[in-house]
Amino acid sequence: MSDNKKKIIDFEEKVSCALKNFGVTKNSIVAVGVSGGADSMSLLVSLLQCLSKSQIFVLTVNHNIRSEEESGGDANFVRSFCAKNEVYCRIHEIERGEIERLAACRGGGIEDAARELRYAAFEKFCFEINADFFCLAHNRNDQLETLVMRFLQGSSVLSGIPSQREKFIRPLLNISRSQIEEYLKVKKVAWRTDKTNFDESYFRNRVRRSVLPLFNELFPGWDGAALSGAKKIRDDLEFVDEKFEEYLSKTKSCEKFISVDIKSFCSASPSFKRRIVYALVDRLKKNVRLPFSIVETICGWTNETKNGTKIEAAGVSVFIWNNFLCADIIKNSFADCGFCVTIKSDCALDLFDLHLKICEEDCGISIESIDKKIFLKSLAYPFLLRSAQVLDKIKGADDSMRDLSKVLSSWKLSEDERYKIPLVQELQTPNTSVVAVLGGFIGTKDWIVEDWQKC
């Protein structure tokens, strides 16, 4: 048997074995996410060898972050491949600017927002075709990158990417990227390369292109040790999660709010306390991530903490009420329902009691009300005009990043006043930073980052 033939057989046997372990059978309906990159193309090609074509349903998501030529080209590439191989394919279009808008409103990064919208599309697709499984193309390299990223971010979740989560399965998780590319070359299958994979302003790309090569050079064999350690942590977490669910089932709660008994909370271990806070917020179905500092503050509450003590962030409230630790959605709050508008061209915009006129001028954009005009140099369409969020930061005169919530607090504004102030977030760089706080339009201060001020 030739080396190339053996490589093909070994690769497809690994995928076939993984599918069997997940419970995929010849009667299963299997959805698969395909971007056109090497990972997802190798997954699709190998699935075509392991399953019948009638079982496979492809979904490709056009994020519309890059140019239409690039992102649209990827989607058309996948559609063309599927047509040639007689496989069902659907393209899901995310509106241009939607990812940036969600990132701004959630207070997170572009990557997190893209992932949230992508997985929402995956789940909708699964429901519509009644899929038993949804295959994702994460591989061994992705696993290692994720472990290093989480370590550098101070995350407590060092168990890595799970091989299965409900319907989502990852048949390539034990296969390296070099094996994937070799498989496609031997099979003579082309793939697309996303240019943003080389942009080191993205955290994952910095880890992939700068950190991991250094680890490989200085610490041979570190990858095997890291993966073994992650497996041990996953096994431990499964046990802890099981005990945590038992604990929650025995704690009292009140009918009015999502809650747990404060005495049970205070007597829990630090690990369980954090899990309780996250569990309460998760059950609000708000897709909110509370900052770790806020979670730690809540975990410091005791039996002596006053009834009515509360912390509000990202549209949710965690508080003590009648001897219960409770969580609830903040009703009718600008923090909860704040505005976020993608400005794509010259326009007039009504915002609360403001009437704004937005125009492109030489080297920038002007934003004008009846009695005030702001010009931001180098700003271009599209950009976001939105309300402040709890995790926002803005660059100061000394180039350090400031917590915007602290800046607005120093202006002595009410919470509703803060969320009426328009923020300008540029979309031209990967960081998509806040470049201006237009407080002058509501009678307070302006904060314009120096790089964007008119000369």
GIGIJO-V698121 format. One record per backbone hydrogen bond with DSSP energy under -1.0 kcal/mol. CO is the residue of the C=O (numbers start at 1). NH is the residue of the N-H. If there is no record, write none. Layout:
# GIGIJO-V698121
co->CO nh->NH
co->CO nh->NH
This chain:
# GIGIJO-V698121
co->2 nh->6
co->3 nh->7
co->4 nh->8
co->5 nh->9
co->6 nh->10
co->7 nh->11
co->8 nh->12
co->9 nh->13
co->10 nh->14
co->11 nh->15
co->12 nh->16
co->13 nh->17
co->14 nh->18
co->15 nh->19
co->16 nh->20
co->17 nh->21
co->18 nh->22
co->19 nh->24
co->25 nh->28
co->29 nh->132
co->29 nh->133
co->30 nh->57
co->31 nh->135
co->32 nh->59
co->36 nh->192
co->37 nh->41
co->38 nh->42
co->39 nh->43
co->40 nh->44
co->41 nh->45
co->42 nh->46
co->43 nh->47
co->44 nh->48
co->46 nh->50
co->47 nh->51
co->52 nh->55
co->53 nh->56
co->55 nh->30
co->57 nh->32
co->58 nh->90
co->59 nh->34
co->60 nh->92
co->62 nh->94
co->67 nh->71
co->68 nh->72
co->70 nh->74
co->71 nh->75
co->72 nh->76
co->73 nh->77
co->74 nh->78
co->75 nh->79
co->76 nh->80
co->77 nh->81
co->78 nh->82
co->79 nh->83
co->80 nh->84
co->81 nh->85
co->82 nh->87
co->88 nh->58
co->90 nh->60
co->92 nh->62
co->95 nh->98
co->97 nh->101
co->98 nh->102
co->99 nh->103
co->100 nh->104
co->101 nh->105
co->102 nh->106
co->103 nh->107
co->103 nh->108
co->109 nh->113
co->110 nh->114
co->111 nh->115
co->112 nh->116
co->113 nh->117
co->114 nh->118
co->115 nh->119
co->116 nh->120
co->117 nh->121
co->118 nh->122
co->119 nh->123
co->120 nh->124
co->121 nh->125
co->122 nh->126
co->123 nh->127
co->124 nh->128
co->125 nh->129
co->126 nh->131
co->133 nh->31
co->134 nh->169
co->135 nh->33
co->139 nh->143
co->140 nh->144
co->141 nh->145
co->142 nh->146
co->143 nh->147
co->144 nh->148
co->145 nh->149
co->146 nh->150
co->147 nh->151
co->148 nh->152
co->149 nh->153
co->150 nh->155
co->151 nh->154
co->156 nh->158
co->163 nh->170
co->165 nh->168
co->167 nh->134
co->168 nh->165
co->169 nh->136
co->170 nh->173
co->172 nh->175
co->175 nh->140
co->176 nh->180
co->177 nh->181
co->178 nh->182
co->179 nh->183
co->180 nh->184
co->181 nh->185
co->182 nh->186
co->183 nh->187
co->184 nh->189
co->194 nh->197
co->195 nh->198
co->196 nh->199
co->199 nh->202
co->202 nh->206
co->203 nh->207
co->204 nh->208
co->205 nh->209
co->206 nh->210
co->206 nh->211
co->207 nh->212
co->211 nh->215
co->212 nh->216
co->213 nh->217
co->214 nh->218
co->215 nh->219
co->219 nh->222
co->221 nh->225
co->222 nh->226
co->223 nh->227
co->224 nh->228
co->225 nh->229
co->226 nh->230
co->227 nh->231
co->228 nh->232
co->229 nh->233
co->230 nh->234
co->231 nh->235
co->232 nh->236
co->233 nh->237
co->234 nh->238
co->235 nh->239
co->236 nh->240
co->237 nh->241
co->238 nh->242
co->239 nh->243
co->240 nh->244
co->241 nh->245
co->242 nh->246
co->243 nh->247
co->244 nh->248
co->245 nh->249
co->247 nh->250
co->252 nh->261
co->258 nh->327
co->260 nh->325
co->261 nh->265
co->262 nh->266
co->263 nh->267
co->265 nh->268
co->269 nh->273
co->270 nh->274
co->271 nh->275
co->272 nh->276
co->273 nh->277
co->274 nh->278
co->275 nh->279
co->276 nh->280
co->277 nh->281
co->278 nh->282
co->279 nh->283
co->281 nh->284
co->282 nh->285
co->291 nh->295
co->292 nh->296
co->293 nh->297
co->294 nh->298
co->295 nh->299
co->298 nh->301
co->302 nh->305
co->306 nh->309
co->309 nh->320
co->311 nh->318
co->313 nh->316
co->315 nh->330
co->316 nh->313
co->317 nh->328
co->318 nh->311
co->319 nh->326
co->320 nh->308
co->323 nh->262
co->324 nh->321
co->325 nh->260
co->326 nh->319
co->327 nh->258
co->328 nh->317
co->333 nh->337
co->334 nh->338
co->339 nh->387
co->341 nh->385
co->343 nh->383
co->347 nh->358
co->349 nh->356
co->351 nh->354
co->354 nh->351
co->356 nh->349
co->357 nh->368
co->358 nh->347
co->359 nh->366
co->361 nh->364
co->363 nh->378
co->364 nh->361
co->365 nh->376
co->366 nh->359
co->367 nh->374
co->368 nh->357
co->372 nh->369
co->374 nh->367
co->376 nh->365
co->383 nh->343
co->384 nh->425
co->385 nh->341
co->386 nh->423
co->389 nh->392
co->392 nh->404
co->394 nh->402
co->396 nh->399
co->400 nh->396
co->402 nh->394
co->403 nh->407
co->404 nh->408
co->405 nh->409
co->406 nh->410
co->409 nh->412
co->414 nh->418
co->415 nh->419
co->422 nh->438
co->423 nh->386
co->424 nh->435
co->424 nh->436
co->425 nh->384
co->429 nh->432
co->433 nh->426
co->435 nh->449
co->436 nh->424
co->437 nh->439
co->437 nh->447
co->438 nh->441
co->439 nh->442
co->439 nh->444
co->440 nh->443
co->447 nh->437
co->449 nh->452
co->450 nh->453
co->452 nh->377
